[in-house]
Amino acid sequence: MKRFTLMVATALVAISPAVAPAKGPAPTTADYSVGPQYDTTHVYVAPEDFDRFVASFTATFGGTTSKQGAFQVTPTASKTKSQLALTPAGTISVFGFLTPIPYPFGAERTGYLVSDMDGAVASALKHGATRLITTFPDPIGRDVVVQWAGGVNMQLYWHTTKPSYPALATVPENRIYLTTDAADTFIKQWTGFAHAKVISDDRAAPGAEIGQPGKTYRRIRLTSGYGKMSVIVSDGQLPWPYGRDMTGYEVANLSVTLDKAKAAGVETLVPVHAEGDRQAAIVRFPGGYIAEVHSVAGA
């Protein structure tokens, strides 16, 4: 797991009543992202499901795993099995806690590597994030957990020794379900912090894509140095399993991938269906992890 610190910058501008202040470009915040191959979905499974889940995930998407170990990755006493799965479609951090899980861990959806922990924390706070826990050390670096509008929890982390992971074949998509109460605020916060760009904003996407036939919803897709993101804005009255899919994985051939998944014990919860320019399905891995898998037309 990873962490994060506080540094608040305050600009004082003195304005003389006799001299008008010089006007210049508005100050910008640095981009602290490192690359999407270092951005991991955090997956919590029961210890007895740990190995079966990791095996099914890599059988579905390929790739390699780090050495498995048992560590304390929280600032308070705890112990968890931990392992990375590095696949061409995205990286995950897997945790199988052997003790009760301390607050606020277990509810963060992702871990994002940052180039400067203190600077990134200050930027996140400036753009509206709240720290759920202050920056703390882990065995290989520093971490923090922050929350954005709508209850979107993320972990930011920094490594003492810079990691080196292979580039991804396709960049995964952080899938965030919100209502109109928080969506615009979250988009403003995230685009400011992450230097994210809105790729598309469909305000009347077919509700059938999220299990609501006869309705429409708003689908916003963004990209940044932290990877891709899809913000799904609805009334929140979603049938299961919509809203449980935290990450969407892009693959070259959806049918082939789903066949691999089935052979590895993965269950298809939502069959293949059209979603804008893609074909998509929702699956559940052994241990309970739910994900969206899709292929893009013309990719």
Secondary structure by P-SEA (a helix, b strand, c coil): ccccbbbbbbbbbbbbccccccccccbbbbbcccccccbbbbbbbcccaaaaaaaaaaaaccccccbbbbbbccccccccbbbbbbcccbbbbbbbcccccccccccccbbbbbccaaaaaaaaaaabbbbcccccccccccbbbbbccccbbbbbbccccbbbbccccbbbbbbbbbccccaaaaaaaaaaaaccccccccccccccccccccbbbbbbbbcccccbbbbbbcccccccccccccbbbbcccaaaaaaaaaaacccccccccccccccccccccccbbbbbbbccccc
